[in-house]
Amino acid sequence: MRGFWTWLCSAVLCVLLALPVTEADSSTVALRGPRPCDCGDALRAAASLCVLECGWSSGHPAVNLSEAKARAAALNPVHIEHVKEVQQMGARAKLVVIGDSLVHILDNGCWPGSNCEEIKKITNLFRSIFNPNETLTLGMCGDQTQDVQWRLSHGELEGLAPEHAVLLVGANNFLLSDMPWQDAAVGVSAVLELLLRKLPRTQVVVLGVLPQRPATHNFAIAELNEFLGNTAVAYGQLARLHFVSCGQLFVEGDKAHQRAMTMDGIHPSLLGYNEMLRRCWVPALRPGSARVASATAP
């Protein structure tokens, strides 16, 4: 069944991408519209880009926040600080990293019950690898795809034109909402569409969701990652969307090594971040890299 869904997804994506792009800028992903949609019910569940193109994402829980949550998000001090940082750095930003707590940790994001000392070391590690004067980290603990979509639509991308934008989101759609992978795919795809549209000269790197322990959601995570990989392949003709999977780093070696790679089965430890950043991110984000997927861990 897994093979059927992934084949179906990639087939629909190829059809969509074969349609004419706007004459103004062929490097963007905007398609001519409006146009009739003939995607069947099965495709609504599987092919999230078809869902987006046909307008079926309106009101989708993986894309849109409720009014109450949107009001709360607007008052969130982390979001307010992000907007200030974006305004201050502006066009100087060469790398923008967007996502949930796994990204928030890179900017000393600590929460009750977490290992704040280790998180501080992880932040220092990240800043030793990527120049903090040219890097923005826009992560927030607990964020799902709909939260990231809202933040990026409300000031966290304004004035930016980075060389690379890295997206790592989706884990909380499983952990907090227990979403089917197809719904999570709709959410990630909506964020990708927004990034590609608002950052028309940026290489967009979508990272696969990392495996978790316990492995309750790992099958759904594998389905989502396979979908994202197929999406990046389908968009390859535009050479701006790339899929990178670092998950293999967290399942190699013996059980003791695997446990040491995370702090809690979900968030990488200092060892996990060191492996992931140096062996996976650095090759992918090397200046001038045009096909980042070929330089990553499987």
Beta strands, then each sheet from edge to edge (+ up, - down):
strand 1: 95-99
strand 2: 135-139
strand 3: 164-168
strand 4: 203-207
strand 5: 241-244
sheet 1: 2+ 1+ 3+ 4+ 5+
end
